[in-house]
Structure formats: structure tokens, C-alpha cells
Amino acid sequence: MSPKRADKIATGVIYGIVGIICAILLFIIAHVLIKGLPSISLGFLTKPAESFQAGGGIGPQIFNSLYLLVITLVISIPISLGSAIYLTEYAPKNKLTSAVKTSVEVLSSLPSIVVGLFGFLLFVIYFGWSFSILSGALTLTIFNLPTLVRVMQQSLASVPDSQREGTLALGLTRWECSKYILIPSALPGIITGVILCAGRIFGEAAALIYTAGQSAPALDFTSLDITSPSNPWNLMRPAETLAVHIWKVNSEGITPDAVDISNGSAAVLIIAILIFNILARYLGKVLYKKMTGGASK
């Protein structure tokens, strides 16, 4: 077989694999949207859920998912960025650094259910925080920390060494180099990684079943008592997210229109995750163009 023919066959196989993957993805998205979009309405998106009668909504679950997402990112981004800067710019190449990097890789491969059980034992039981937004946010931080650290570390490492050497030659400290040169240059990749992790956090269920809880109390946005379970900003209240709600509705089956609620919730969830991914690509291109002064590919 000639090299040119072998190259064409290999190229065709690669295109075929890509086509199969895209077809599977499109089939899943189309199936979920076709089943779920008819169930979505303004009332469905704003009303609270009902346990024993039809017509419930997912308003509190959507708010809980977004609120938990924000709290998790507020906690995890500074920790991840600091860790990435240390591992990339400060950490010496020795056995300790290698052990830290290996630990990060191992932690990223842990199943979410295992991390959820760890969060349950540590935050819910040991610290006595019960099922709460704070317990769920800290558990999700542990779950997504390795991915964020790795993405930020790769973004910082991709900055050319000439920029580091130039800033240090001008008399800037290593921290000033990181603050004014490396972080702005790596910002497109960092933001892309953060948004992709946000989609992963928004769709997580297993870890939150054991930490944030499976109940969604009625929320009173006029309440000024931050300790009240009905206060939406109370970090110590239980918070059933959208992904957990889908699992709960399907597992209990006590709601007459459980199938419609499940399909509609799944459609809202997949639309939100698609928005996160599209936003990641768009912001990455815009920031790359702005930071480099050229057109992004």
C-alpha cells in the first residue's frame, strides 16, 4: 500500500470517528430538547416544586444551582490560581513538588460519589453543618480543584519564557511578574477553564445528594433574617439543585407529572451547560484577540 493511500485511509478513519462522536452528541441533545422543551414555560421556571400534585416548577432549584455555582467559584478560583502560580513559578523541581502534582492528578480522577461521601463525613457530620449550601460548595471545590489547577497551570506555563526573563531583567519581582505579565497573558485560558468547570459544577448531582441535601424550602426574597431557612442567601440551609431534582423526581415517582418535570428539567440543564460551553469559546477568542493584538484562530 502506497503512503498516499495509507494517509487517505487514516484520514478517513479519523473523520469517521469524529463524525460518530458528533452524531452521538447531537442525538443526545436533540432527544433531551425534543422531550423537554414542550414542558418549559414561565411558570415552570419560576414556581416551586410540588410533591403530590401536578403543575410544579423548578424555580428554587434553578436559584439554588446558580447560587451554589457562584459560592463554589468564589472559593475555588483564588485557591486554584494561587496553587497554579506556585507550582508553575515558585515550586522547585524535587520529590515534594512531584508528589503534589501526582496528588492533584489522582484527586482529579476520583468519582464524584466518593468525594460526596467524603464531604458528607467531613462537613455534614464532623463539622456539624448538616445539609447546607456551604457543605455542598466546599465539596464541589474539592471535586473541581484539580481540574482548575491543571487548566490554570497549563495556561501559565504556555506564556513564553522570554516574557518572564524580560520582566525579571527590568527589576520586577517574581510576584510582580506573575501579577502584571503572566496572569493577564494566561487570562483567556484561565477564563475558559473556569467556565467549563462552571458547567461541570452546574450539572453535578452525586456529590450534592450527600452534602447540599434533597429538599428545597420555599424561598422568601423579602426575608432579612439571614439565619432563616427561607432566606435565599443563607449558606447553612439545605439546597436541592436542578441536577439533584431530576434524580429525585425519577427515583421517588410520587408526582403525577414526574416525567414532564424530569424532561423539562433536563432540557433546562442541558441548555445551561451548552451556554457555559459556548460562552467559554467566545470569551476565549475575544480575550485571546485582545491580549495578543491579533485575530484568534
C-alpha positions in Angstrom: 0.0 0.0 0.0 1.4 3.4 -1.0 2.0 6.1 1.7 -0.5 8.4 0.0 -3.3 5.8 0.0 -2.5 4.9 3.7 -2.7 8.6 4.6 -6.1 8.9 2.9 -7.4 5.8 4.8 -6.1 7.1 8.1 -7.7 10.5 7.5 -11.0 8.9 6.6 -10.9 6.8 9.8 -10.2 9.9 11.9 -13.1 11.8 10.2 -15.4 8.9 10.7 -14.6 8.7 14.4 -15.2 12.5 14.8 -18.4 12.1 12.9 -19.6 9.3 15.2 -18.8 11.4 18.3 -20.6 14.4 16.9 -23.6 12.3 15.9 -23.9 10.8 19.4 -23.7 14.3 20.9 -26.3 15.7 18.6 -28.6 12.8 19.2 -28.5 13.2 22.9 -29.0 17.0 22.8 -31.9 16.6 20.3 -33.6 13.9 22.2 -33.4 15.8 25.5 -34.7 19.1 23.9 -37.5 17.4 21.9 -38.7 15.7 25.0 -38.2 18.6 27.4 -39.0 21.9 25.6 -42.8 21.4 25.5 -42.7 21.2 29.3 -40.9 24.6 29.7 -42.9 27.7 30.5 -42.6 30.8 32.6 -44.5 29.2 35.4 -42.3 26.1 35.2 -39.2 28.2 35.5 -40.4 30.3 38.5 -42.9 28.2 40.6 -41.7 25.9 43.4 -41.9 22.1 43.0 -45.0 20.1 44.2 -44.7 16.7 45.8 -48.1 15.1 45.4 -49.9 17.2 42.7 -49.1 18.2 39.1 -48.1 21.6 38.0 -45.0 22.2 40.0 -41.9 24.1 38.8 -38.2 24.3 39.3 -37.8 27.9 40.4 -36.0 27.3 43.7 -33.8 24.6 42.1 -32.6 26.9 39.4 -31.7 29.6 42.0 -30.0 27.0 44.2 -27.9 25.7 41.3 -26.8 29.2 40.4 -26.2 30.3 44.0 -24.2 27.2 44.7 -22.2 27.7 41.5 -21.2 31.3 42.5 -20.2 30.3 46.0 -18.1 27.4 44.7 -16.3 29.6 42.2 -15.7 32.3 44.8 -14.0 29.7 47.0 -12.2 27.6 44.3 -10.8 30.3 41.9 -8.4 32.0 44.4 -7.2 28.7 45.8 -6.7 27.2 42.3 -4.9 30.3 40.9 -2.6 30.5 43.9 -1.7 26.8 43.6 -1.1 27.1 39.9 1.2 30.1 40.3 3.1 28.3 43.0 3.5 25.1 41.0 4.5 27.0 37.8 6.7 29.8 39.1 7.9 29.1 42.6 7.9 25.3 43.3 11.4 23.7 43.0 11.7 20.6 41.0 12.0 18.0 43.7 10.2 15.0 45.1 7.8 17.1 47.1 6.6 19.0 44.1 6.3 15.8 42.1 4.2 14.3 44.9 1.9 17.4 44.9 1.4 17.2 41.2 0.7 13.5 41.4 -1.8 14.1 44.2 -3.6 16.6 42.0 -3.8 14.1 39.1 -5.1 11.4 41.4 -7.7 13.7 43.0 -9.0 14.7 39.6 -9.7 11.0 38.8 -11.8 10.3 41.9 -15.5 9.6 41.3 -17.9 12.3 42.4 -19.8 9.9 44.6 -16.6 9.3 46.6 -15.9 13.0 47.0 -19.6 13.4 48.1 -19.2 10.8 50.8 -16.0 12.5 52.0 -17.8 15.8 52.1 -20.7 14.2 54.0 -18.4 12.7 56.6 -16.3 15.9 57.0 -18.6 18.8 56.6 -22.1 17.4 57.4 -21.1 15.0 60.2 -17.8 16.1 61.7 -18.2 19.9 61.5 -21.9 19.6 62.1 -23.0 21.9 59.2 -25.8 19.4 58.2 -27.1 19.5 54.6 -26.3 23.0 53.5 -25.1 25.2 50.6 -21.7 25.7 52.4 -21.2 21.9 52.7 -22.0 21.4 49.0 -19.8 24.3 47.9 -16.8 23.1 49.8 -17.3 19.5 48.5 -17.6 20.8 44.9 -14.4 22.9 45.5 -12.6 19.7 46.4 -14.1 17.9 43.4 -13.2 20.6 40.8 -9.9 21.9 42.4 -7.6 19.5 40.5 -9.2 20.4 37.1 -9.0 24.2 37.7 -5.4 23.9 39.0 -4.3 21.9 36.0 -6.0 24.3 33.5 -4.5 27.4 35.1 -1.1 25.7 35.4 -1.1 24.9 31.7 -2.3 28.4 30.8 0.5 30.0 32.9 3.1 27.5 31.5 2.1 28.4 27.9 3.4 32.0 28.4 6.8 32.3 26.7 9.8 32.3 28.9 11.1 35.4 27.2 8.4 37.4 28.9 9.4 36.2 32.3 13.1 36.8 31.6 12.4 40.3 30.2 10.3 41.4 33.3 12.9 40.0 35.7 15.7 41.7 33.8 13.8 45.0 34.3 13.9 44.6 38.1 10.4 43.3 38.7 10.0 40.7 41.5 8.7 37.3 40.7 5.3 38.2 42.2 5.1 41.4 40.1 5.9 39.3 37.0 3.1 36.9 37.8 0.7 39.7 38.6 1.3 42.1 35.7 2.5 39.8 33.0 1.7 36.1 33.4 -1.8 36.3 34.7 -3.0 38.8 32.0 -1.3 36.7 29.3 -2.9 33.5 30.5 -6.3 35.0 31.2 -8.1 33.7 28.1 -7.2 30.1 29.0 -7.9 30.6 32.7 -11.4 32.0 32.0 -12.1 29.2 29.5 -11.2 26.7 32.1 -13.3 28.4 34.8 -16.4 28.5 32.6 -16.0 24.9 31.6 -15.7 23.9 35.2 -18.8 26.0 35.9 -20.8 23.8 33.6 -19.5 20.8 35.4 -20.5 22.2 38.7 -23.9 23.2 37.5 -24.6 19.7 36.3 -23.2 17.8 39.3 -25.6 15.7 41.3 -23.9 12.8 43.1 -21.7 14.9 45.4 -24.6 17.2 46.3 -27.0 14.5 47.3 -24.9 13.8 50.4 -23.9 17.4 51.2 -26.4 20.1 49.9 -29.4 17.9 50.5 -32.5 16.8 48.7 -35.0 19.4 49.8 -35.8 22.9 48.5 -37.6 25.0 51.1 -39.8 27.9 49.8 -37.6 30.9 49.4 -38.6 34.3 50.7 -36.6 37.0 48.9 -38.0 39.7 51.2 -36.7 38.0 54.4 -34.0 39.9 56.2 -33.2 37.1 58.6 -30.0 35.5 57.2 -30.4 32.5 59.6 -33.9 31.7 58.3 -34.2 28.5 56.2 -36.4 30.5 53.8 -33.8 33.2 53.3 -32.3 32.5 49.9 -28.8 33.8 50.9 -28.5 31.6 54.0 -25.4 29.4 53.4 -26.5 27.0 56.1 -29.8 26.0 54.6 -30.4 22.9 52.5 -30.5 23.4 48.8 -31.7 20.9 46.2 -30.1 21.8 42.9 -31.6 21.1 39.4 -29.5 18.0 38.8 -30.4 16.5 42.2 -34.1 17.4 41.5 -34.0 15.3 38.3 -32.6 12.4 40.2 -35.1 12.8 43.0 -38.2 13.1 40.7 -37.2 9.9 38.8 -36.3 7.9 41.9 -39.4 8.8 44.0 -42.1 8.9 41.3 -44.7 10.4 43.6 -45.5 13.4 41.4 -48.2 12.8 38.8 -46.3 14.6 36.1 -42.9 13.4 37.1 -41.9 12.5 33.5 -42.8 16.0 32.2 -40.9 17.6 35.1 -37.9 15.4 34.6 -37.8 16.1 30.8 -38.2 19.8 31.3 -35.6 20.0 34.0 -33.1 18.0 31.8 -33.7 20.4 28.9 -33.1 23.5 31.1 -29.9 21.8 32.5 -28.5 20.9 29.1 -29.3 24.4 27.7 -27.4 26.0 30.6 -24.4 23.7 30.1 -24.4 24.5 26.4 -24.5 28.2 27.2 -21.5 27.7 29.5 -19.5 25.9 26.8 -20.4 28.4 24.0 -19.6 31.3 26.4 -16.2 29.7 27.1 -15.2 29.5 23.5 -16.5 33.1 22.8 -14.7 34.7 25.7 -11.6 32.7 25.0 -11.4 34.0 21.4 -12.2 37.6 22.4 -9.7 37.7 25.2 -7.0 36.0 23.0 -7.5 38.6 20.4 -7.4 41.4 22.9 -4.4 40.1 24.8 -2.3 39.2 21.7 -3.5 42.1 19.5 -4.2 39.7 16.6 -7.1 37.6 15.3 -7.8 34.3 17.1 -7.9 31.1 15.2 
